[in-house]
Amino acid sequence: MMVSTKVKHKRAHLGNQRWDGVEVLEYKAEGSAPFRAVTRQVLFEDPELAAQWRYFEVAPGGHTTLERHRHVHAVMVIRGRGRCLVGEEIHDLQPHDLISIPPFTWHQFRATEDEPLGFLCLVNAERDRPQLPSEQDLLELRRHPHVAAFIRTGEP
């Protein structure tokens, strides 16, 4: 998906984590995977660049899908606070924190109950589809009490 057919050398920030010429999109199709209150924006994508830079915003109390991929993610928090799961580790997040998500590593982001969590995500332009956990994967993840307490897979 191209943000625009016309090359823009500058996309002005319009306030409230919105950029000129950038559409606010659904995170994923409703019902395709468990998540709550997440949007995404594709900030940069160019055929000459092998990466895509995206902005995700998780509303207060919301969470991304518990998933993994073959591709690497590089994430920078730019708004709010929250927590994330990377493998079996849970990290508190605040603005300017950097998170690296290795290939085939379960991950999930959650906003605090009182403010949105916004982050930039750099990924390969060509990438694989997310893998959702099987029942066996969930059993394995939940054998770690701190991970079991953290993950969301459809429940509020």
JOBEL-V507545 format. One record per pair of residues at least 6 apart in sequence whose C-alpha atoms are under 8 Angstrom apart, sorted by the first residue. I is the first residue (numbers start at 0). J is the second residue. D is the distance in Angstrom with one decimal. If there is no record, write none. Layout:
BEGIN
I;J;D / I;J;D
END
This chain:
BEGIN
0;44;7.8 / 1;44;6.2 / 1;45;7.2 / 2;20;7.5 / 2;21;6.4 / 2;22;7.8 / 2;41;6.7 / 2;42;7.3 / 2;43;7.1 / 2;44;6.9 / 3;20;7.5 / 10;18;6.1 / 10;19;5.2 / 10;20;6.9 / 11;18;5.6 / 11;19;5.3 / 12;18;4.5 / 12;19;6.3 / 13;19;6.3 / 17;23;7.9 / 18;42;7.9 / 21;40;6.6 / 21;41;6.8 / 21;42;6.5 / 22;40;6.2 / 22;41;7.6 / 23;38;6.7 / 23;39;6.0 / 23;40;5.2 / 24;38;5.8 / 24;39;5.2 / 24;40;6.0 / 25;37;7.1 / 25;38;5.1 / 25;39;6.2 / 26;37;5.5 / 26;38;4.6 / 26;39;5.2 / 26;55;7.7 / 32;64;6.5 / 32;131;7.7 / 33;63;7.7 / 33;64;5.5 / 33;65;7.6 / 33;151;7.7 / 33;152;5.5 / 33;153;4.8 / 34;61;7.4 / 34;62;5.6 / 34;63;4.9 / 34;64;4.8 / 34;151;7.8 / 34;152;7.5 / 34;153;6.9 / 35;57;7.9 / 35;61;4.8 / 35;62;5.2 / 35;63;6.6 / 36;57;5.9 / 36;58;5.3 / 36;61;5.1 / 36;62;6.8 / 37;55;6.9 / 37;56;5.6 / 37;57;4.5 / 37;58;6.2 / 37;61;6.8 / 37;62;7.0 / 37;63;6.7 / 38;55;5.6 / 38;56;5.3 / 38;57;6.7 / 39;53;6.8 / 39;54;5.6 / 39;55;4.4 / 39;56;6.5 / 40;53;5.5 / 40;54;5.1 / 40;55;6.5 / 41;51;7.3 / 41;52;6.2 / 41;53;4.5 / 41;54;6.5 / 42;51;7.7 / 42;52;5.6 / 42;53;5.3 / 42;54;6.8 / 43;51;5.8 / 43;52;5.2 / 43;53;7.1 / 44;50;6.9 / 44;51;5.0 / 44;52;6.8 / 44;124;7.4 / 45;51;7.8 / 48;124;7.7 / 49;123;5.9 / 49;124;5.3 / 49;125;7.5 / 50;121;6.7 / 50;122;5.5 / 50;123;4.2 / 50;124;4.3 / 50;125;7.7 / 51;121;5.8 / 51;122;5.5 / 51;123;6.0 / 51;124;5.0 / 52;119;6.9 / 52;120;5.8 / 52;121;4.7 / 52;122;6.7 / 53;119;5.6 / 53;120;5.1 / 53;121;6.4 / 54;117;7.0 / 54;118;5.6 / 54;119;4.5 / 54;120;6.2 / 55;117;5.7 / 55;118;5.5 / 55;119;6.5 / 55;120;7.5 / 56;115;6.7 / 56;116;5.7 / 56;117;4.3 / 56;118;6.5 / 57;63;7.3 / 57;109;7.0 / 57;110;5.9 / 57;115;5.5 / 57;116;5.1 / 57;117;6.3 / 58;110;6.5 / 58;114;6.9 / 58;115;4.4 / 58;116;6.6 / 59;110;5.4 / 59;111;5.6 / 59;112;4.7 / 59;113;5.4 / 59;114;4.8 / 59;115;4.6 / 59;116;7.3 / 60;109;7.1 / 60;110;5.4 / 60;111;5.5 / 60;112;4.3 / 60;113;7.2 / 60;114;7.9 / 60;115;7.9 / 61;109;5.9 / 61;110;5.7 / 61;111;7.9 / 61;112;7.9 / 62;107;7.1 / 62;108;5.6 / 62;109;4.3 / 62;110;6.4 / 62;151;7.5 / 63;107;5.6 / 63;108;5.4 / 63;109;6.6 / 64;107;5.9 / 64;108;7.8 / 64;151;7.6 / 64;152;7.3 / 65;105;6.6 / 65;106;5.6 / 65;107;4.8 / 65;131;6.7 / 65;132;7.3 / 65;150;7.1 / 65;151;6.9 / 65;152;6.7 / 66;104;7.9 / 66;105;5.3 / 66;106;5.7 / 66;107;6.9 / 66;129;6.0 / 66;130;5.5 / 66;131;4.9 / 66;132;6.5 / 67;102;7.4 / 67;103;5.1 / 67;104;5.3 / 67;105;4.7 / 67;106;6.3 / 67;129;5.7 / 67;130;5.3 / 67;131;6.9 / 68;102;5.9 / 68;103;5.0 / 68;104;7.0 / 68;127;6.5 / 68;128;6.7 / 68;129;5.2 / 68;130;6.1 / 69;102;4.7 / 69;103;5.2 / 69;126;7.7 / 69;127;6.4 / 70;101;7.4 / 70;102;5.1 / 70;103;7.5 / 70;122;7.3 / 70;123;7.0 / 70;126;6.2 / 70;127;6.9 / 71;99;7.5 / 71;100;5.7 / 71;101;5.1 / 71;102;5.1 / 71;122;6.5 / 71;123;7.7 / 72;99;6.0 / 72;100;5.0 / 72;101;6.9 / 72;120;6.5 / 72;121;5.9 / 72;122;5.3 / 73;97;7.4 / 73;98;6.0 / 73;99;4.9 / 73;100;6.5 / 73;120;5.6 / 73;121;5.1 / 73;122;6.8 / 74;97;5.6 / 74;98;5.0 / 74;99;6.3 / 74;118;6.5 / 74;119;5.6 / 74;120;4.5 / 74;121;6.4 / 75;94;7.8 / 75;95;6.0 / 75;96;5.7 / 75;97;4.6 / 75;98;6.4 / 75;118;5.4 / 75;119;5.2 / 75;120;6.6 / 76;92;7.2 / 76;93;6.4 / 76;94;4.9 / 76;95;5.2 / 76;96;5.5 / 76;97;6.6 / 76;116;7.5 / 76;117;6.0 / 76;118;4.2 / 76;119;6.4 / 77;93;7.7 / 77;94;4.7 / 77;95;5.7 / 77;96;8.0 / 77;116;8.0 / 77;117;5.7 / 77;118;5.3 / 77;119;7.1 / 78;93;7.4 / 78;94;5.5 / 78;115;7.1 / 78;116;5.5 / 78;117;4.6 / 78;118;6.7 / 79;93;6.2 / 79;94;6.4 / 79;110;7.7 / 79;114;6.0 / 79;115;5.5 / 79;116;4.6 / 79;117;6.4 / 80;91;7.6 / 80;92;5.3 / 80;93;4.6 / 80;94;7.0 / 80;110;6.2 / 80;111;6.1 / 80;114;7.1 / 80;115;7.2 / 80;116;5.5 / 81;91;6.0 / 81;92;5.0 / 81;93;6.8 / 81;108;7.3 / 81;109;5.5 / 81;110;4.2 / 81;111;4.9 / 81;116;6.1 / 82;89;6.8 / 82;90;5.4 / 82;91;4.5 / 82;92;5.2 / 82;108;6.0 / 82;109;5.3 / 82;110;6.6 / 82;111;7.7 / 83;89;5.5 / 83;90;5.3 / 83;91;6.7 / 83;92;7.2 / 83;106;7.0 / 83;107;5.5 / 83;108;4.4 / 83;109;6.1 / 84;90;6.5 / 84;105;7.4 / 84;106;4.9 / 84;107;5.2 / 84;108;6.6 / 84;146;7.6 / 84;149;7.7 / 84;150;7.8 / 85;100;6.5 / 85;104;6.6 / 85;105;6.0 / 85;106;4.7 / 85;107;7.1 / 86;104;5.3 / 86;105;5.0 / 86;106;6.3 / 87;140;7.5 / 87;143;7.7 / 87;146;6.4 / 88;146;7.7 / 89;145;8.0 / 89;146;7.4 / 100;106;7.5 / 107;150;7.3 / 109;116;7.5 / 110;116;5.0 / 140;146;6.4 / 140;147;6.7 / 141;147;4.3
END
